[in-house]
Amino acid sequence: MEAERVEQKRVAATFVRLHYSFYIGGDPEIIGDVVYRLHGMHLPLPDVISSKNPFGIDVVTYQVLRMYYHRTNIELAYEAVVEYFSQEFEPDGSLRLYNNGKHPEIEAFVEWMWDGRRHPEVMTYLRDIENIYVDYVIANREKFTSQSIADLSPQMLDALARAEADPDYILDLTSLQQQGY
């Protein structure tokens, strides 16, 4: 009975860390037990990535993955995240946990986000990206059709992330927009 309770707590903590890392749930140290009750279990894909834009992506998740790449030089594809969250169980029937040895790319990301408690850093990053975008829109208002950052293509988000990471990068969202991105 005690071993079962310990295992349930371990699994719940694993899910809380996963959800925190993908900016789905709050920091349990701040919010407390409520987070464990809400996020200490598998959340199916529609509940996790429900705010898809016209290009079929959740912009916040996509941007956090770009931040991860530019801070660590480790690529975690958006599609890999979508696939990971799409199943509650592994093909062998075991519970899908990021730290079960079968998803090292997800595990590396979760450890980076969790160990660094990076939510404040993510918020700063998202604000910086938005500021770069607003500055671009203002400077190019005659040739660039402004749209919500939540509706931007992955290519435009990649360009904005690159501009944030490299001050010498020449941002050209207008060309991307003209190409249909």
C-alpha positions in Angstrom: 0.0 0.0 0.0 2.8 2.5 1.0 4.8 1.5 -2.1 1.8 2.1 -4.3 1.3 5.6 -2.8 4.9 6.5 -3.3 4.8 5.4 -6.9 1.6 7.4 -7.5 3.4 10.5 -6.1 6.4 9.9 -8.3 4.2 9.6 -11.4 2.3 12.7 -10.4 5.5 14.6 -9.9 6.7 13.4 -13.3 3.6 14.8 -15.0 3.8 18.1 -13.1 7.4 18.6 -14.2 6.4 17.7 -17.8 3.5 20.1 -17.9 5.5 22.9 -16.2 8.2 22.4 -18.8 5.9 22.8 -21.7 4.3 25.8 -20.1 1.1 23.9 -19.6 0.9 24.2 -15.8 2.2 26.4 -13.0 5.1 26.0 -10.7 4.0 23.7 -7.8 6.2 25.5 -5.4 4.1 28.6 -6.0 0.7 27.1 -6.5 1.0 24.0 -4.4 -1.3 21.0 -4.2 -3.8 22.3 -6.7 -1.2 21.9 -9.4 -0.6 18.3 -8.5 -4.3 17.5 -8.6 -4.8 19.2 -12.0 -1.5 18.4 -13.7 -0.3 15.2 -12.0 -1.8 13.0 -14.6 -1.7 12.5 -18.4 -3.3 15.3 -20.3 -4.4 14.2 -23.8 -3.2 16.3 -26.8 -6.4 18.4 -27.3 -6.1 19.5 -23.7 -2.4 20.3 -24.1 -2.1 22.0 -27.4 -5.6 23.4 -28.1 -4.8 26.9 -29.3 -3.5 26.1 -32.8 -3.0 28.9 -35.2 -3.8 28.9 -39.0 -0.6 27.0 -39.5 -1.6 24.3 -37.1 0.8 25.1 -34.3 0.5 26.3 -30.7 2.6 29.5 -30.9 3.7 29.5 -27.3 4.9 25.9 -27.4 6.7 26.6 -30.7 8.4 29.7 -29.3 9.5 27.9 -26.2 11.1 25.2 -28.3 12.9 27.9 -30.4 14.1 29.5 -27.1 15.4 26.1 -26.0 17.3 25.7 -29.3 18.9 29.1 -29.2 19.9 28.7 -25.5 21.2 25.2 -25.7 21.9 24.4 -29.4 19.7 21.3 -29.0 16.9 20.9 -31.4 13.5 19.5 -30.2 11.1 19.4 -33.1 7.6 20.7 -32.5 6.3 17.5 -34.2 8.1 15.3 -31.7 6.4 17.1 -28.8 3.0 16.7 -30.5 3.7 13.0 -31.0 4.8 12.6 -27.4 1.7 14.1 -26.0 -0.6 12.2 -28.3 -0.4 8.9 -26.4 -0.9 8.1 -22.7 0.8 4.7 -23.0 3.9 3.4 -24.7 3.4 0.6 -27.3 4.3 -1.9 -24.6 1.4 -0.8 -22.5 3.4 1.1 -19.9 2.6 4.6 -18.9 4.3 7.2 -21.2 6.6 9.2 -18.9 9.3 11.5 -20.2 11.9 9.9 -17.9 11.3 6.2 -18.8 14.4 6.1 -21.0 12.3 6.1 -24.2 12.2 9.9 -24.8 15.7 11.3 -24.2 14.9 14.5 -26.2 11.8 15.2 -24.1 13.7 14.4 -20.9 16.6 16.7 -21.7 14.1 19.6 -22.4 12.1 18.9 -19.2 15.3 18.8 -17.1 16.5 22.1 -18.6 13.1 23.8 -18.0 12.5 22.3 -14.6 15.9 22.6 -13.1 16.2 26.2 -14.2 12.6 27.0 -13.2 12.5 28.9 -16.5 9.0 30.3 -16.5 10.2 33.9 -15.8 12.9 33.5 -18.5 10.2 32.2 -20.9 8.0 35.2 -20.2 10.9 37.6 -20.9 11.7 35.7 -24.1 8.1 35.9 -25.3 8.0 39.6 -24.5 11.3 40.2 -26.3 10.0 38.3 -29.4 6.8 40.4 -29.4 8.8 43.6 -29.1 11.0 42.6 -32.1 7.8 41.8 -34.0 6.2 45.1 -33.1 9.3 47.1 -34.0 9.4 45.3 -37.4 5.7 46.0 -38.1 6.2 49.7 -37.3 9.3 50.0 -39.4 7.8 48.1 -42.4 4.1 49.2 -42.2 4.0 50.2 -45.8 5.0 46.8 -47.2 4.2 44.3 -44.4 0.6 43.4 -43.5 0.5 43.2 -39.7 -1.2 40.2 -38.1 -1.3 38.9 -34.5 1.8 37.1 -33.5 -0.4 34.2 -32.6 -1.2 33.8 -36.3 2.4 33.8 -37.6 3.9 30.9 -39.6 6.6 28.7 -38.2 9.0 30.4 -40.7 8.2 33.8 -39.3 8.5 32.6 -35.7 11.9 31.0 -36.6 13.1 34.4 -38.1 12.0 36.3 -35.0 13.7 33.7 -32.7 16.9 34.1 -34.8 16.7 37.9 -34.6 16.4 37.6 -30.8 19.4 35.3 -30.6 21.6 37.2 -33.1 21.5 41.0 -33.1 23.3 41.0 -36.5 20.5 38.9 -38.2 18.6 40.9 -40.8 14.9 40.2 -40.2 12.8 40.0 -43.3 9.3 39.0 -42.5 8.0 40.8 -45.6 9.7 38.3 -48.0 8.3 35.4 -45.9 4.8 36.9 -46.1 5.1 37.4 -49.8 6.0 33.7 -50.2 2.9 32.7 -48.3 4.4 32.2 -44.9 
